């Protein structure tokens, strides 16, 4: 039995949308999708928790430069 993913987006995202991603987590990994295409049939990228942590660390460091 699968459960529905609980998607969320950053509190830094504006309400007008257009440039946001949504993220959901479960035992299979970290799931990322475009907030403009939230339908279940839209493309979703799935990452391991380790890869997601490395990505967010890099993105955070890159924005500090």
FENSULBEL-V497931 format. One record per residue. N is the residue number from 1. SS is DSSP state (2 for helix, 1 for strand, 0 for the rest). PSI is psi in degrees with one decimal (* if undefined). Layout:
# FENSULBEL-V497931
n-><N & N>
ss-><SS & SS>
psi-><PSI & PSI>
This chain:
# FENSULBEL-V497931
n-><1 & 2 & 3 & 4 & 5 & 6 & 7 & 8 & 9 & 10 & 11 & 12 & 13 & 14 & 15 & 16 & 17 & 18 & 19 & 20 & 21 & 22 & 23 & 24 & 25 & 26 & 27 & 28 & 29 & 30 & 31 & 32 & 33 & 34 & 35 & 36 & 37 & 38 & 39 & 40 & 41 & 42 & 43 & 44 & 45 & 46 & 47 & 48 & 49 & 50 & 51 & 52 & 53 & 54 & 55 & 56 & 57 & 58 & 59 & 60 & 61 & 62 & 63 & 64 & 65>
ss-><0 & 0 & 0 & 0 & 0 & 0 & 0 & 1 & 0 & 0 & 0 & 0 & 0 & 0 & 0 & 0 & 0 & 0 & 0 & 0 & 1 & 1 & 1 & 1 & 1 & 1 & 0 & 0 & 1 & 1 & 1 & 1 & 1 & 1 & 0 & 0 & 0 & 0 & 0 & 0 & 0 & 0 & 0 & 0 & 1 & 1 & 1 & 0 & 2 & 2 & 2 & 2 & 2 & 2 & 2 & 2 & 2 & 2 & 2 & 2 & 2 & 2 & 2 & 2 & 0>
psi-><127.0 & 148.4 & 151.9 & 141.1 & 144.2 & 103.3 & 144.9 & 159.9 & 164.9 & 145.1 & -13.8 & -13.1 & 137.6 & 165.0 & -15.9 & -13.4 & -161.5 & -30.7 & 39.5 & 152.5 & 156.5 & 148.8 & 142.8 & 149.2 & 142.0 & -171.5 & -19.8 & -17.3 & -160.2 & 127.6 & 134.6 & 136.8 & 163.6 & 129.3 & -17.5 & -12.5 & 65.7 & -1.4 & 151.7 & -21.9 & -7.2 & 160.2 & 141.8 & 134.0 & 130.6 & 134.7 & 155.5 & 155.4 & -36.2 & -43.8 & -39.2 & -42.3 & -41.8 & -42.3 & -48.8 & -34.5 & -43.5 & -45.5 & -40.7 & -43.1 & -40.2 & -34.9 & -18.3 & -15.8 & *>
